[in-house]
Amino acid sequence: MAKFNKKKLPSRHTTLGPDKAPQRSFYYAMKLTEKDVAKPFVGVVSTWNEAAPCNIALMRQAQSVKRGVSMSGGTPREFCTITVTDGIAMGHEGMKSSLISRDVIADSTELTVRGHCYDALVGVAGCDKSLPGLMMAMVRLNVPSVFIYGGSILPGRLNGKDITVVDVFEGVGKYTSGKISEHALRKIELKACPTAGACGGQFTANTMACVSEAIGLALPYSAGTPAPFNKRDKYALASGKAVMNLLAKKIRPRDIVTKKSLENAATIVAATGGSTNAALHLPAIANEVGIKFDLMDVAKIFKRTPYLADLKPGGKYVAKDMWKAGGVPMLLKTLMDGGYIHGNCMTVTGKTMRENLKNVKFNTKQKVMRKYNNPLSPDGGVVGMKGNLAPEGAIVKVAGLKKLQFTGRARCFDTEEAAYKAVKNRKYKDGDIIIIRYEGPKGGPGMREMLQTTGAIYGQGKGEKVALITDGRFSGATRGFCIGHVGPEASVGGPIALLRNGDIIDLDAKKGTINVRLSKKELSKRRKKWKPKKINFGNGTLWKYAQTVGPAYLGAPTHPGAKKEVKVYADI
């Protein structure tokens, strides 16, 4: 077991010397011994709560992390932070809280670690924004850190088929269009989510879980095991041990999260047909390191990456199937064999990615993942777009799409509620391009996801017959020709704010272009007449977020990041 010199660790400020006797007395009140206080302090943060199934298995796993820390010479200090769960926040004003929660998670974790001078960190997360939120905090603090995903939900079964929460959202659309009865919808609702765990398809949670391994912050195979399985506790225990090894070897998150590892992360998003939200979260993580890696940098990686994993919502399989087939390491290995990822990146094992994958063999008897030279399609499942309607960029998930070009007439809505009402009442027609604006990071505020609206469209059988464009976001569960993150957003006078009903828009996901058939002169004329729209929040967290948040293409950051950093917490 490694020996640690507390004189060189942050916890010296709360545990060493006669003048720290008052602080030590608090630890003795919590039944720590003098030996416990003499060891390194490791923060064990989870996003446990009873808001949704994503989070309810996390406290159990946190206990296993703590055992791993204790067994390896550290003193674990457990704490929780918030989560806002998209599946419940979706489709109403509560969704404005979702993206904001990512930054609150990062900020509250930072404050807890700073305030109590912890030496290392293990983060356990289960829902969409909690994964990038904890990874952002790790890189920001730069103390030795390990991330562990809480695991996915098991799929529901109905009529001999696997179903997920997406089937419920799309079921609402089928019900509103008279395709199924209320009784049939209720049967889907009761069967879709049978266990603890995050949504089972390659939606945002599982996308970012794959990212955690690809970027090097999580142990190999830890992202795949479903939440209800006891095997998760083994990975949690190992994560507690791993963080102590990192502390001994002085390996920090910024030794792991580099431009190359961010490229590896973007690669696995594309290869799995993952969530478009990754193009928001990867730039935000990069901001914490001080690395330029914006939406279009992510898109370049997407463009050159083959689509290899046949996962929902565009494909057939769920996270459990990928885990049984060989997990994230098997996909990383074939990507490395094809030259698509960097093998020399450091990871939380204390070894490089190449060393971690040395003995991984490709399972030829499974159907979930393809080898790099036999892809589902040669391009990644997610595409970046640019044009006169989105000068800063936009993004679309093309996994499962039959056609990659669309031309139609704009149907403009200034809120998601107005758009959903029109969709619910079927007040749109084939060939329409539904515009939902003033839902960007600043204008929302909070950059809502539009799964309720896109799910209803698909449920009505119109998923391939209309398109949707927004300065807001989409759930990883969204499918169809749906373009999000359009920037500049409407609230700052971006071109999307200038659109009028009937404007003709050309979309080409093959070329990566998004253009409205308006001249520069006409756009300039409309801009002169445009007036900013007041947000509906004059106080509180949403108001505060609107004052600080940056553009979507940079990851919607709320602070300058490492490029303005004066000193690193880990060095105090």
C-alpha positions, 0 to 999 in steps of 0.5 A: 500500500502506497504511503502518502505525504499529506504535507503536499496534499490539499487536505493539509489545510484542514488536518495538519498542525496544532492550529487545525485542532478545531477542524479535526474535532469535527471529523472525530465527531463523525467517528473518524480516528486519528489514523483516518484523519492522517490519510488522504481525503477522497471525495465520493460524490454521487447524484443519488436522488429519488427523482428518477430511476437513473439515480436510485442505484447510485448510493449503493454503488457509492458505498462500494467506491468508499470501500475501495478507497478505504482498502487502498489507504484513503479516507472517503468522504461521501456527498451528494449533488443535484440532478434534474432528470430529463425524462420527467422534466421533458415537455414543460417549463421544467426542462429549462432546468436541465442543462443548467443543472450540468453547471450547478453539478460541476459548481457544487462539486467544486465548492464541496471539494474546495471548501473541505480540501479533498485530495481526490475525487470519485464521481458516480452519475446516472442521468444525462447532465450529471455525467458531463457535470461531474467530468467537468468538475474533475478536470476543473479541480484537477485532483486525481479523479475517477468517473463511474457511470451508475448503469443503464436501465434494462429494457421493457418487454411488450409483445415479444419486443424490447421497448424503452421510454422512447416508445412511450413518447412516440406512443403519445403521438400514435394516440393523438393521431388515433393509431392506438387506444389509450389502453394500448398507450397505458400498456406501453407506459407500464412496461417501458421502464422496469428497473433502476438505471438511465434510459437504455438506448444510445441516448445522452446518458449512455453516450456520455458513459461511452465517452467516460471510457473513451476519454480515459476518465473511467475504468474499462468496461465500467460504462456497460453493466446495467444498473440493477446488476450486482457486478456494478459494485465490482467496478465501483470498488475498483474505481475507489482503488484506482483513484488511490493509485492515481493519487500515488502516481500523481496522475491528474485529469488534465494528464488524461483529458487532452486534445487527443482524448477529446477526439477519442471521445467524439469518435465513439459518439459518432461510432455509436450514433450517439446523442447530439448533446455530446457536441455540447458537453465535449466543448464544455469539458474542453473549456475546463482544460483550456483546449479549443474544441468547439462544435465544428471541431467535434463535427470534423471527427464525426465526419471521418468516423464510421458508424459501427454500433446498431443502437436505438433510437436509430438502430435495433439494440440497447445498452445491455446488448452492447455490454453483452456483446463486448462493451465499450473496449471492444468498440474502442479496439476496432476503432484503434485497429482502423486508426480512428482513435489515439492509443497513446492517451493516458487513462485512469488505469495508469496505463495508456488506451493501447495498453488497456486494449491489448488483449481485447478480441472482437466478438464475431458472434454478436450483431450489435457492433461492426468492425471498422472495415464493415460499418453500418455507414462510412460516416458517423451517426451525427453530423455538423452543419453550417450555412447562412441559417447557422453561421456558428454551426448546428448538429443533426443525428443521421443514424437511422435516417433514410434520406439526408436532404430536405427542402421545405417551407418554414413554420415558425414557433417562438416556444416549444409549447406553441410548436407542440400544440400545433403538432398535437393538433396536427396543424402542420403538413408534409414538407414543413420545416418546423422552427422552434426558436428562442429556446437557446442557452440564453433565450430559453433560458436553459436550451430545452430538449424537444423530445415531446415534440419530436416523439409526437411527430414520429408517433404520428408517422411524420418522422421522415415527412417533416423536418425540425430546426431549433436553437434548443436541443434534442434528447439523445432519444430523438430521431428524424431530420431534427437539427439543433444547437443552431447558432447564433441563437434567436435571442441574440439576433441569429438568422433563425430569429429572422425567419418567417412562415413560408421561407424556403430552407435547404438542408443537406446532412451529406454536405453538412449545409443549412441554408435559407433562400434569402439574400444577404440584403434581405437578411440585413433588412429583417435584422434592422426590424428585429427586436430582442424578445424578453425572457420570462425570468427576471430573477432566480437561477434561470435569470442568473444563467442567462447573464453568464452562459456562452454560445452553444457551439462552445458548449454553453459555458458559464465561465471562462475556463482554464484559459483564464485560470490563475491557480489550480485547486489541486496545487493549493 
